[in-house]
């Protein structure tokens, strides 16, 4: 009974800790928990004299581990240290007057930082629901592009649930306007949006555009704003 209670308590603590991680940190966090759980199981089996069961299990799972383990070691564990960087071309960056946002091509996860205003320097993942709505009001007052980009982030992170607490949405006053209200894109901005390096070929630009549109196209539950910016970036680089 004490062992069962300990397992329940540890499981609840691990679940709460995992929920508090940002989306980009959850995969490394799951791997950490799996490693800790594995070590804990080995210790318990050794103390209770049942370690031979582990060897039987490993022998049974060996064919599966032989195929799965290399992928885990090369992909997942690399991020456990927290210092792993996305490969070049795996992220896109969109900046407005108030926000800077990154979109991971593989996971579709967005992350961002506030560049200007009362919350300047803060990371979006650290904001509470009330702070998100306060930031959204500020963006709507100061810069339309920033407001639309933040709405895109909120949609991808929370779905439609945040709109129930948004007074402007409740009153039918969502931000609108053209995607390039902040002016034409520069070449560097277009490259950042498509996640390309300077000197990218026409074929690389077309492939990057196609890959990103598959992630963010409105028909696939994506964002009108991001889709417009991606189209604009392609036109700028191919024009």
C-alpha angles and dihedrals in degrees: 000000000000090000092050091049091050091051091051093049093047091047092052092048091048092049093050091047091049092050090054093057120099116248092256091053098047098083094054088042092054090050090050091051091048091052092048091047091050093051091046091052091051091051093049093048091048093050093047094046095244100112091121088070088064092056091049090051092048091051090051093048097040096102091051095044090050090062101035104037098067091054092049093049094048098040112024108028091051088072097049093088091057094231100091115122128208115254117260109276094023094099136051126203128209121185131190132174092277107021141046115200134187126200119201108219095207101047100022088229118151124210129178151178131215112240102181142022135039092323097044113153096024125123117238093227089063096056124105122228091260092050091051091056091046090051091047091054090050092049092050090053096045111028130010095202091054091050093052092046091051091048088054090052092048092049093052094045103037105016112218096325095097092059091069089068095040110100094199092055090047089053093046093248102127115157116264138164134107123322094237097052088129092061135266118324120255118228092254091051091050091050091050092051092052093039093239134141123235112278095034113165125242090254092051090051092050093047093048090049092049093047093051095045089057087059102043108023111132091231088063095049094272135127130288090206096053092042090054092049092049091051090048091051091052092049091049094052096042096040 
